[in-house]
């Protein structure tokens, strides 16, 4: 077996995750090669990466050719893609069309797993997205000055069960509740839109619960939260953000906690124990 290449590929969506990964990978001596998506990836990625190829969603042939040219043997999926673009802004080439026709369920995990399999068939191993960045995983315990009340803990537990259920169905990873009533279920629109929808129905005191999907693949599509999540919850006078600890990403932790403390919002990392009970505080 030949010597492993120092090159590592990134298939980049939007947000800061790709940039953070580039910085961490370079500290490990890696040369970083990026597939960037037009309309999603931050244009500044050109300044951080060693090589960049810009393409539209669905140009798989171009992706494979670029990685082969750059001698990429390992890659990661990082960042967000606006999921609704699947209906109006995809430019599938022949390779993408062939792959698409083999996928029975046109859902996140099924699409990403199919692309990952195609990459690995080309000799490109897909690694966990948290490689080099495990410190960004959401911590356990209460992060804010405010702690969840007994009533809020009941809402978290209620929301948790329902969020797990929608995860089993591969619908979404977030749910909005109040007084043990489901107000919104996240689907393709994303977390912030679900919070706005559920929060408008709650009027105030909404509890947002975000969990991993059963069998979550750490190679892609990890749930993520940050200051924007808290600001959205603040805008609807929400009360609690409860996230599964160790199973999602937390960006800009200090700023997020500062925003939550200003708004009096509870932010808590929840762990599910082996007996199914939840550890919140």
C-alpha positions in Angstrom: 0.0 0.0 0.0 1.3 3.4 -0.9 2.0 6.2 1.4 -1.1 8.1 2.5 -1.4 11.6 0.9 -1.1 14.6 3.1 -4.0 16.1 1.1 -7.5 16.1 2.6 -10.6 17.1 0.8 -13.6 19.1 2.0 -17.0 19.0 0.4 -18.2 22.4 1.7 -21.6 23.9 2.3 -22.3 27.1 4.1 -21.4 28.4 7.5 -18.1 28.6 9.4 -17.5 24.9 9.8 -15.4 24.5 6.6 -13.1 27.4 7.6 -12.7 26.1 11.2 -11.8 22.7 9.8 -9.2 24.1 7.3 -7.5 25.9 10.2 -7.4 22.8 12.3 -6.3 20.5 9.5 -3.4 22.8 8.5 -2.2 22.7 12.1 -2.0 19.0 11.6 0.2 19.5 8.5 -2.6 18.7 6.0 -3.0 20.3 2.6 -6.6 21.2 2.2 -8.5 20.8 -1.1 -12.1 22.2 -1.2 -15.1 21.5 -3.3 -17.2 24.7 -2.8 -20.8 25.1 -3.8 -22.0 28.3 -5.5 -24.6 30.1 -3.5 -23.8 28.2 -0.3 -20.0 28.2 0.6 -18.5 31.4 1.9 -16.4 33.0 -1.0 -13.6 33.6 1.5 -12.9 29.9 1.4 -10.5 30.8 -1.5 -8.3 32.6 1.0 -8.0 29.7 3.4 -7.8 26.5 1.3 -4.8 25.3 -0.8 -7.0 24.5 -3.8 -10.7 25.2 -4.5 -13.1 24.0 -7.1 -16.4 25.9 -7.4 -19.4 24.0 -8.7 -23.2 23.8 -8.6 -25.2 21.2 -6.7 -25.2 18.0 -8.8 -21.9 18.3 -10.6 -20.5 15.1 -9.3 -18.3 14.3 -12.3 -16.5 17.6 -11.8 -16.1 16.8 -8.1 -14.5 13.4 -8.7 -12.2 14.8 -11.4 -10.9 17.6 -9.2 -10.2 15.3 -6.3 -8.4 12.9 -8.5 -6.3 15.7 -10.0 -5.4 16.9 -6.5 -4.6 13.3 -5.3 -7.2 13.4 -2.6 -7.7 10.1 -0.7 -9.7 11.3 2.3 -12.5 13.8 2.5 -15.1 15.2 4.9 -18.6 16.7 4.4 -18.8 20.1 6.2 -21.4 22.9 6.4 -25.0 23.5 5.4 -26.8 23.1 2.1 -30.2 24.8 1.7 -32.2 21.7 1.4 -35.1 23.3 -0.6 -32.6 23.9 -3.4 -33.1 20.3 -4.3 -36.3 21.3 -6.0 -35.1 24.3 -8.1 -31.4 24.8 -8.3 -29.6 21.5 -9.0 -27.5 21.0 -12.1 -27.1 17.2 -12.2 -24.5 15.8 -14.6 -24.6 12.3 -16.0 -22.8 10.9 -12.9 -25.3 12.6 -10.6 -28.3 11.5 -12.6 -27.1 7.9 -12.5 -26.7 8.0 -8.8 -30.0 9.8 -8.2 -31.9 7.1 -10.1 -30.5 4.5 -7.7 -31.7 6.2 -4.6 -35.2 5.1 -3.4 -35.7 7.8 -0.7 -34.7 11.4 -1.7 -33.9 12.3 1.9 -30.7 13.8 3.4 -29.1 10.6 4.8 -29.9 8.5 1.7 -28.5 11.1 -0.7 -25.3 11.7 1.4 -24.7 8.0 2.0 -25.0 7.3 -1.7 -22.5 10.1 -2.5 -20.2 8.8 0.2 -20.4 5.2 -1.2 -19.6 6.6 -4.7 -16.6 8.4 -3.3 -15.3 5.4 -1.5 -15.7 3.3 -4.7 -13.4 5.9 -6.3 -10.8 5.3 -3.5 -11.7 8.4 -1.5 -12.5 7.6 2.1 -15.1 9.7 3.8 -14.1 10.6 7.4 -16.1 11.9 10.4 -16.8 15.7 10.1 -15.6 16.2 13.7 -12.1 15.0 12.8 -9.8 17.6 14.5 -12.8 19.5 15.9 -14.3 17.3 18.6 -14.1 20.2 21.0 -17.1 21.8 19.1 -19.4 19.0 20.2 -22.3 20.3 22.4 -21.3 19.9 26.1 -23.5 18.3 28.8 -25.2 20.4 31.5 -26.6 23.8 31.9 -24.6 26.5 30.0 -26.5 29.5 31.1 -27.3 31.4 34.3 -30.9 30.3 34.1 -31.7 26.6 34.8 -34.7 24.7 33.5 -37.6 24.7 35.9 -39.5 21.5 36.8 -42.2 22.4 34.3 -39.6 23.1 31.6 -37.9 19.7 32.3 -41.2 18.0 31.7 -41.5 19.9 28.3 -37.9 18.8 27.5 -38.7 15.2 28.2 -41.9 15.3 26.2 -40.2 17.1 23.3 -37.3 14.6 23.5 -39.6 11.6 22.9 -41.3 13.3 20.0 -38.0 14.5 18.5 -36.6 11.0 18.6 -39.8 9.8 16.8 -39.4 12.2 13.9 -35.8 11.3 13.7 -36.7 7.6 13.3 -38.8 8.7 10.3 -35.9 10.8 9.0 -38.1 13.9 9.0 -36.0 16.3 11.1 -34.0 16.7 14.3 -35.8 19.5 16.1 -39.2 20.0 17.8 -40.9 23.0 19.4 -43.2 22.4 22.4 -45.1 24.2 25.2 -47.1 22.7 28.0 -46.4 19.2 26.6 -48.0 20.1 23.3 -46.2 19.9 20.0 -46.2 23.2 18.2 -43.8 22.6 15.3 -41.8 19.8 13.8 -38.7 20.5 11.8 -38.7 19.2 8.2 -36.8 20.4 5.2 -37.2 24.1 6.2 -34.6 23.9 9.0 -34.3 24.7 12.7 -34.7 28.4 12.6 -37.8 28.3 10.5 -39.3 25.6 12.8 -38.6 27.8 15.8 -40.3 30.8 14.3 -43.3 28.8 13.3 -43.7 27.0 16.7 -42.8 30.2 18.7 -45.5 32.2 16.9 -48.0 29.6 18.1 -46.7 29.5 21.6 -46.7 33.3 21.9 -44.0 32.9 24.6 -42.2 30.3 26.7 -41.5 27.9 23.8 -39.2 25.0 24.5 -37.0 23.8 21.6 -35.5 20.3 21.7 -32.8 19.2 19.2 -31.5 15.6 19.1 -29.5 13.4 16.8 -31.3 11.0 14.5 -31.1 7.3 15.6 -28.0 5.9 13.8 -26.7 9.4 13.1 -23.7 9.2 10.8 -21.0 11.5 12.1 -19.6 11.8 8.6 -22.3 14.2 7.7 -25.4 16.2 8.6 -24.7 16.7 12.3 -27.2 19.0 14.0 -25.7 22.4 14.8 -26.6 25.4 17.0 -25.1 28.8 17.6 -25.9 32.4 18.4 -28.4 32.6 15.5 -30.5 29.8 17.1 -30.7 31.7 20.4 -31.5 35.0 18.6 -34.4 33.3 16.7 -35.7 31.8 20.0 -35.4 35.3 21.6 -37.4 36.8 18.8 -40.4 34.6 19.6 -39.9 35.1 23.4 -38.9 31.5 23.7 -37.6 30.0 27.0 -35.4 26.9 26.5 -33.0 25.4 24.0 -32.3 21.8 24.9 -29.7 20.0 22.8 -28.4 16.4 22.9 -24.9 16.6 24.4 -22.0 15.1 22.4 -24.2 14.5 19.3 -24.3 17.9 17.7 -22.1 20.9 17.0 -22.0 24.2 19.0 -20.5 27.2 17.2 -19.4 30.5 18.9 -20.2 29.1 22.4 -19.3 32.3 24.3 -21.4 34.6 22.1 -24.3 32.1 22.2 -24.3 31.9 26.0 -24.0 35.7 26.3 -27.0 36.2 24.0 -29.0 33.6 25.9 -28.2 35.1 29.3 -29.3 38.6 28.0 -32.6 37.1 26.9 -33.1 34.9 30.0 -33.1 31.8 27.9 -32.1 28.4 29.3 -29.5 26.5 27.2 -28.8 23.0 28.3 -27.0 20.0 27.0 -29.0 16.8 27.7 -27.7 13.3 27.9 -29.9 10.2 27.5 -28.9 7.5 30.0 -29.0 3.8 29.3 -32.3 3.4 31.1 -33.9 6.0 28.8 -34.0 8.7 31.5 -32.6 12.2 30.8 -29.8 14.0 32.6 -30.4 17.7 32.3 -28.8 19.4 35.3 
